[in-house]
Amino acid sequence: MSDLKATLNIDGNAIEYPVIQGSDGPDVIDIRKLYAQTGKFTFDPGFTSTASCESALTFIDGDEGILRHRGYDIEELSEKSSFMEVCYLLLNGELPGKQQLHDFSYTISRHTMLHEQLATFYRGFRRDAHPMAIMCGVVGALSAFYHDSTDIADPDHRKISSHRLIAKMPTIAAMAYKYAMGQPFLYPDNHLSYTGNFLRMTFGVPAEPYVVNPIVERAMDRIFILHADHEQNASTSTVRLAGSSGANPFACIAAGIACLWGPAHGGANEAALNMLREIGTPDRIPHYIARAKDKNDPFRLMGFGHRVYKNYDPRASVMRQTVREIMAELKINDPVFEVALQLEEMALNDPYFIEKKLFPNVDFYSGIILSAIGFPTEMFTVLFALSRTVGWVAQWNEMISDPGQKIGRPRQLYTGPGHRPYVDIAAR
Ligand code: ACO
């Protein structure tokens, strides 16, 4: 705690509030006593100026375009580490040693199978269901299958449920894909890496062996790393809020998946690729830029802009490089990439986007890579959910382990009618 204070002059009284300094980033004004002292709330829809919790997991400096997990830059993690390492780092606070990584990966691999009854659960969905609808349902249903790890007061239960969620998410996601394709589910093969196993369960068939392409495996692993955590975003805040009531972790992660589904959040990569395909050729870009700038047109450039990044999203730079690698490896010449590059260049030189500090976000390029690998657009948000599960789980654990944790309960500015007497229906 610093000696700094913020003074609020209200109703003729000057009240001092402590200013708390984190290890990095802006200081925060501690207003926890505000209501008790003044009878007033703060008003901050969308939480644009509100820190909702303390967290030691992820640091973002949106103005500088910095994203760090436990102090490590995302660029370095995505280049030098693996998704399993990043999972360990987020959950435990430190990078694993060789043996720790081996043991952790082994533990995760021991939880990749689903309860067999869950396979029948899938058959209740329509074949054309959006895979995110299936994800919400199946992940929520996990709490009905794993009663032995839902006591949130028990650290061992929390650990096992965390491992189960991280381990089972690729199996659940791959099964959602297979169900839509009308192909048989594949059981996990624990000789493969976390990511290789997911690729095989998704694209393999029982009739022939599946050979994991190491370049694709690496690109996919990098996408998982880039989406692993992102501080107190909408879905993570949803997980924390759901968890603050003591709900079990499977239910909380299902709530996070529901929030992630929206086009302003995890659904944006699907929307971005659809938009790039709709633009189709570079000559049509100016028309779409003009539409994005038109106040009377609701159209926005999908994959552009971010609540926190007012500079290049560091994840977008890694994605752009990965697109090149994947295109070269798979010998794909998708015109959509050229449209994306030119759209980015035009927007970044346009005063509207410069003034509003709108840059490409992580979703701008990720859809192109995923499409090149063979995923249909409906699966994009599912892959995001798969990757973000570790972040949700780590944030949920951090919250539950905090002895000062309280149920989340925002207040409101009431603007409805004042008190009025009930009017009998005959008199209305
Ligand atoms: N295209 C055109 N104009 C935009 C865009 C865009 N993509 N994004 C923001 N703006 C404009 C807004 O119209 C607004 O203009 P105004 O000040 O004249 O009214 C201004 O920039 C600020 O926009 P807000 O919506 O207030 O900013 P906010 O921080 O609330 O929104 C958001 C951030 C939701 C990401 C927004 O930029 C957006 O809708 N982008 C497109 C969707 C997208 O790519 N989402 C992915 C986010 S990343 C993720 O979830 C992993």
Residues whose N, C-alpha, C, O or C-beta is under 5 A from the ligand:
A	BS01	ACO	P263 A264 H265 G266 A268 A292 F299 R300 L301 M302 G303 F304 G305 H306 R307 K356 N361
